[in-house]
Amino acid sequence: MGNQLAIKSHTEPGDEVIVETESHVINYETAAPSVISSVQLLPVTGMNGILYADDIKKHIRSSEYYFPRTRLVCLENTHNRAGGVILPIESIMSISEMAKEMGIKTHLDGARIFNAQVETGITLKDYASHFDSVSFCFSKGLGCPVGSILCGNRKFIEKARKWRKILGGGMRQAGILAAAGIYALQNNILRLKQDHDKAMIFAGELKTLDRITINQENVQTNIVIFALKDTPKNEFLNEMKERGVNLSSGSYENIRAVFHMDVSEEETILAIDKIRGALA
């Protein structure tokens, strides 16, 4: 809803929004931009989920009446389907500068932005300064029971609040959820590094298995994407579930493992042992 409220608040019907081909907003949000905002998404393929200003600039529409208006660019950091890859701050800055020059708004799907902050040392304030709006999740690595937040200037938020109400997202008695969010921001950010360490251990062990393909360079935060050379994905996922290891389907033939506060280092090693057993 955070992403959809941002798109709705930044655009008008008939506009076009540039997104990365493998981004969450085009793959996992049920075509909501076309339903809620009456805009079309223009996917641009990045390198491991990373877009650069030149990639985007060549897709910005000219002003002829028969083209949609390029109104918004959405970036995702960290990039889920690329395996938790961190967008380089240099790329973000150049896209932001180009968008400002061309009168285009920018939105950051920062569902896991604190993972990027912990790994790079770049603060959320620094990341956010290059966007017109930012959303992030409380309920992923930060460990809250529910919730995401949308940030922007006062005028933008006033508009977004109205559309949140229209979409059924308004809540009155949300204090206990807000308390969980405050606790997470005060206590659970730095511990995200532990999740990254577990992901690196997991990826390193997977790399030793002949029947698995993995690009370890893409393991930068808490997500590990890998594939099987000779076993159907769904068959393997079902086998692992029976063995007590919950993995999810990534893009195409890929499998995704996500590390968080409820998975210990010991359980990480145990998961590797169970994968070895399933492939033996």
TIFISE-855239 format. One record per residue (C-alpha): chain; residue number from 1; residue in one letter; x negated, z negated, y. Coordinates in steps of 0.2 Angstrom, whole numbers, plus 5000, padded with zeros to 4 digits. Example, Ala and Ser with C-alpha at 12.3 -4.5 7.8 and 13.67 -1.06 7.14 Angstrom:
% TIFISE-855239
A_1_a_4938_4961_4978
A_2_s_4932_4964_4995
***
This chain:
% TIFISE-855239
A_1_m_5000_5000_5000
A_2_g_4985_4997_5012
A_3_n_4979_5014_5010
A_4_q_4997_5022_5012
A_5_l_5001_5011_5027
A_6_a_4985_5018_5035
A_7_i_4989_5036_5031
A_8_k_5006_5033_5038
A_9_s_5001_5025_5054
A_10_h_4987_5038_5058
A_11_t_4996_5054_5054
A_12_e_5012_5064_5058
A_13_p_5022_5074_5045
A_14_g_5013_5091_5042
A_15_d_4995_5084_5045
A_16_e_4981_5085_5032
A_17_v_4970_5071_5026
A_18_i_4953_5075_5019
A_19_v_4948_5064_5004
A_20_e_4934_5065_4991
A_21_t_4940_5074_4975
A_22_e_4938_5058_4964
A_23_s_4944_5045_4976
A_24_h_4958_5033_4972
A_25_v_4970_5039_4985
A_26_i_4972_5056_4977
A_27_n_4971_5051_4959
A_28_y_4979_5034_4957
A_29_e_4992_5032_4971
A_30_t_5006_5043_4963
A_31_a_5006_5057_4977
A_32_a_5012_5044_4989
A_33_p_5005_5053_5005
A_34_s_5016_5067_5001
A_35_v_5031_5056_4999
A_36_i_5029_5043_5012
A_37_s_5019_5052_5025
A_38_s_5024_5070_5022
A_39_v_5005_5075_5023
A_40_q_4994_5085_5011
A_41_l_4978_5079_5005
A_42_l_4963_5091_5005
A_43_p_4950_5086_4991
A_44_v_4932_5089_4995
A_45_t_4920_5086_4981
A_46_g_4906_5074_4984
A_47_m_4890_5070_4975
A_48_n_4893_5055_4964
A_49_g_4908_5051_4976
A_50_i_4898_5052_4992
A_51_l_4903_5064_5005
A_52_y_4892_5070_5020
A_53_a_4897_5076_5037
A_54_d_4893_5094_5033
A_55_d_4904_5094_5018
A_56_i_4918_5088_5028
A_57_k_4915_5098_5044
A_58_k_4917_5115_5035
A_59_h_4934_5109_5029
A_60_i_4941_5104_5046
A_61_r_4955_5116_5051
A_62_s_4954_5127_5067
A_63_s_4969_5126_5079
A_64_e_4979_5142_5073
A_65_y_4997_5137_5071
A_66_y_4998_5142_5053
A_67_f_4985_5129_5048
A_68_p_4989_5110_5046
A_69_r_4981_5099_5058
A_70_t_4966_5089_5051
A_71_r_4970_5072_5056
A_72_l_4962_5059_5045
A_73_v_4947_5057_5034
A_74_c_4948_5044_5020
A_75_l_4932_5037_5012
A_76_e_4930_5025_4997
A_77_n_4917_5012_4996
A_78_t_4912_5007_4983
A_79_h_4918_5022_4974
A_80_n_4928_5018_4958
A_81_r_4927_5034_4948
A_82_a_4909_5037_4952
A_83_g_4905_5020_4944
A_84_g_4905_5008_4959
A_85_v_4893_5019_4969
A_86_i_4889_5013_4987
A_87_l_4891_5025_5001
A_88_p_4875_5027_5011
A_89_i_4878_5019_5028
A_90_e_4869_5035_5036
A_91_s_4882_5046_5028
A_92_i_4896_5035_5035
A_93_m_4889_5035_5052
A_94_s_4887_5053_5053
A_95_i_4905_5056_5047
A_96_s_4911_5044_5059
A_97_e_4902_5052_5074
A_98_m_4908_5069_5069
A_99_a_4926_5063_5067
A_100_k_4926_5055_5084
A_101_e_4919_5071_5092
A_102_m_4933_5081_5084
A_103_g_4947_5069_5088
A_104_i_4950_5064_5069
A_105_k_4954_5047_5063
A_106_t_4944_5038_5049
A_107_h_4950_5026_5036
A_108_l_4940_5016_5023
A_109_d_4947_5012_5006
A_110_g_4936_4997_5005
A_111_a_4944_4989_4990
A_112_r_4927_4983_4984
A_113_i_4918_4984_5001
A_114_f_4911_4966_4998
A_115_n_4902_4972_4983
A_116_a_4893_4985_4994
A_117_q_4890_4971_5007
A_118_v_4882_4960_4994
A_119_e_4871_4973_4987
A_120_t_4865_4981_5003
A_121_g_4865_4967_5015
A_122_i_4876_4977_5027
A_123_t_4890_4966_5034
A_124_l_4908_4971_5033
A_125_k_4908_4971_5052
A_126_d_4895_4984_5052
A_127_y_4904_4995_5039
A_128_a_4920_4993_5048
A_129_s_4913_4997_5065
A_130_h_4913_5015_5060
A_131_f_4931_5017_5055
A_132_d_4948_5016_5064
A_133_s_4955_5006_5049
A_134_v_4949_4997_5034
A_135_s_4958_4990_5018
A_136_f_4951_4979_5005
A_137_c_4956_4969_4990
A_138_f_4957_4951_4987
A_139_s_4962_4952_4969
A_140_k_4947_4961_4962
A_141_g_4929_4953_4963
A_142_l_4935_4940_4975
A_143_g_4946_4933_4962
A_144_c_4963_4930_4971
A_145_p_4979_4931_4961
A_146_v_4986_4945_4972
A_147_g_4984_4954_4988
A_148_s_4975_4967_4999
A_149_i_4973_4967_5018
A_150_l_4973_4981_5031
A_151_c_4963_4980_5047
A_152_g_4963_4989_5063
A_153_n_4966_4988_5082
A_154_r_4982_4979_5088
A_155_k_4991_4995_5091
A_156_f_4988_5002_5074
A_157_i_4993_4985_5066
A_158_e_5009_4984_5075
A_159_k_5014_5001_5069
A_160_a_5008_4997_5051
A_161_r_5018_4981_5051
A_162_k_5034_4991_5054
A_163_w_5030_5003_5040
A_164_r_5026_4989_5028
A_165_k_5043_4981_5032
A_166_i_5051_4998_5029
A_167_l_5042_5000_5012
A_168_g_5047_4983_5006
A_169_g_5030_4975_5008
A_170_g_5035_4961_5020
A_171_m_5033_4943_5013
A_172_r_5039_4927_5022
A_173_q_5032_4913_5010
A_174_a_5015_4920_5008
A_175_g_5005_4905_5014
A_176_i_4999_4900_4997
A_177_l_4992_4918_4994
A_178_a_4984_4918_5011
A_179_a_4976_4901_5007
A_180_a_4968_4909_4991
A_181_g_4962_4924_5002
A_182_i_4954_4912_5014
A_183_y_4946_4902_5000
A_184_a_4939_4918_4992
A_185_l_4931_4924_5009
A_186_q_4923_4907_5011
A_187_n_4917_4905_4993
A_188_n_4917_4920_4982
A_189_i_4908_4934_4992
A_190_l_4890_4930_4987
A_191_r_4894_4927_4969
A_192_l_4898_4945_4968
A_193_k_4880_4948_4965
A_194_q_4882_4940_4948
A_195_d_4894_4953_4943
A_196_h_4881_4966_4948
A_197_d_4868_4958_4937
A_198_k_4880_4958_4922
A_199_a_4884_4976_4924
A_200_m_4865_4980_4925
A_201_i_4862_4971_4909
A_202_f_4877_4980_4900
A_203_a_4871_4997_4906
A_204_g_4853_4994_4901
A_205_e_4859_4989_4883
A_206_l_4871_5004_4882
A_207_k_4857_5016_4887
A_208_t_4848_5011_4870
A_209_l_4863_5017_4860
A_210_d_4861_5035_4854
A_211_r_4879_5039_4853
A_212_i_4882_5034_4871
A_213_t_4879_5044_4887
A_214_i_4876_5034_4903
A_215_n_4869_5038_4920
A_216_q_4861_5021_4924
A_217_e_4856_5026_4942
A_218_n_4875_5026_4946
A_219_v_4876_5008_4941
A_220_q_4874_5000_4958
A_221_t_4888_4986_4958
A_222_n_4900_4979_4946
A_223_i_4906_4995_4937
A_224_v_4899_5004_4922
A_225_i_4904_5022_4917
A_226_f_4899_5029_4901
A_227_a_4905_5042_4888
A_228_l_4904_5044_4869
A_229_k_4895_5059_4861
A_230_d_4905_5060_4845
A_231_t_4920_5049_4845
A_232_p_4937_5052_4854
A_233_k_4939_5040_4869
A_234_n_4956_5033_4864
A_235_e_4951_5030_4847
A_236_f_4936_5020_4853
A_237_l_4946_5010_4866
A_238_n_4958_5005_4853
A_239_e_4944_4999_4841
A_240_m_4936_4989_4855
A_241_k_4953_4981_4860
A_242_e_4955_4976_4842
A_243_r_4938_4968_4843
A_244_g_4942_4958_4859
A_245_v_4934_4969_4872
A_246_n_4945_4977_4885
A_247_l_4938_4993_4892
A_248_s_4948_5005_4902
A_249_s_4949_5024_4903
A_250_g_4938_5031_4917
A_251_s_4940_5049_4923
A_252_y_4940_5063_4910
A_253_e_4931_5058_4894
A_254_n_4923_5043_4903
A_255_i_4925_5025_4899
A_256_r_4925_5011_4912
A_257_a_4919_4993_4911
A_258_v_4921_4981_4925
A_259_f_4913_4965_4928
A_260_h_4920_4950_4937
A_261_m_4920_4931_4938
A_262_d_4930_4929_4922
A_263_v_4917_4938_4912
A_264_s_4901_4927_4908
A_265_e_4884_4934_4904
A_266_e_4886_4927_4886
A_267_e_4902_4937_4885
A_268_t_4893_4953_4892
A_269_i_4880_4951_4878
A_270_l_4894_4948_4865
A_271_a_4903_4964_4871
A_272_i_4887_4974_4868
A_273_d_4886_4967_4851
A_274_k_4904_4972_4847
A_275_i_4901_4990_4854
A_276_r_4886_4991_4842
A_277_g_4897_4986_4828
A_278_a_4910_4998_4832
A_279_l_4898_5012_4833
A_280_a_4888_5007_4817
***
